[in-house]
Amino acid sequence: MFYRTSNDGYVESREGIHRKTLVWGQEALLSEYRLRMGKTLPLHKHPEEQVGYLVSGHVILYINDVKYEVFPGDSWAIPGDVEHSADIIEDSVAIEVFSPVRMEYLP
């Protein structure tokens, strides 16, 4: 599978949180998030492992009640079924990989 960049295809998963599935394979899915300043990603968990990289902006990430201040170039790994949330401090862009594939993220 190959993906060429485009501004189409973003889904607003909640107000100010836009997600776009880029590519996926048998075992992993790659997505991009555009996050608006002042918004919150509420506490949640899912069975898929999640690894991410902050491209731009500033985010406070909470993983298992531990607070991480995240800046461009920082990355994270969240095991499956671990609670996590985020506060968006500045408009931000993040790239995340989910494994196995999050079926509900497939277009």
Residue pairs with C-beta under 8 A, 6 or more apart in sequence:
1 23
1 24
1 25
2 23
3 22
3 23
9 20
9 21
9 107
10 18
10 19
10 20
10 34
11 18
11 19
11 20
12 18
13 19
14 39
14 41
14 42
15 39
16 35
16 36
16 38
16 39
16 88
17 33
17 34
17 35
17 36
17 39
17 41
17 88
18 33
18 34
18 35
19 31
19 32
19 33
19 105
20 31
20 32
20 33
20 34
21 29
21 30
21 31
21 105
21 106
21 107
22 30
22 31
22 32
23 29
23 30
24 30
24 101
24 105
24 106
25 101
26 101
27 99
27 100
27 101
28 97
28 98
28 99
28 100
28 101
29 97
29 98
29 99
29 101
29 102
29 105
29 106
30 95
30 96
30 97
31 95
31 96
31 97
31 98
31 105
32 93
32 94
32 95
32 96
33 92
33 93
33 94
33 95
33 96
34 91
34 92
34 93
35 41
35 57
35 59
35 86
35 88
35 91
35 92
35 93
35 94
36 88
36 91
37 57
37 88
37 89
37 90
37 91
37 92
38 88
39 88
40 85
40 86
40 87
40 88
41 85
41 86
41 87
41 88
42 85
43 62
43 83
43 84
43 85
44 83
44 84
44 85
45 80
45 81
45 82
45 83
45 84
46 80
46 81
46 102
47 80
47 81
48 80
48 98
48 99
48 100
48 101
48 102
49 77
49 78
49 79
49 80
49 98
49 99
50 77
50 78
50 80
50 84
50 96
50 97
50 98
51 75
51 76
51 77
51 78
51 96
51 97
52 75
52 76
52 77
52 78
52 94
52 95
52 96
52 97
53 73
53 74
53 75
53 94
53 95
53 96
54 70
54 71
54 72
54 73
54 74
54 75
54 92
54 93
54 94
55 72
55 92
55 93
55 94
55 95
56 72
56 91
56 92
56 93
57 72
57 88
57 89
57 90
57 91
57 92
57 93
57 94
58 69
58 70
58 71
58 89
58 90
58 92
59 70
59 86
59 87
59 88
59 89
59 92
59 94
60 67
60 68
60 69
60 70
60 86
60 87
60 89
61 67
61 68
61 70
61 76
61 84
61 85
61 86
62 68
62 84
62 85
62 86
63 76
63 78
63 82
63 83
63 84
64 82
64 83
64 84
65 83
68 74
68 76
70 76
78 84
98 105
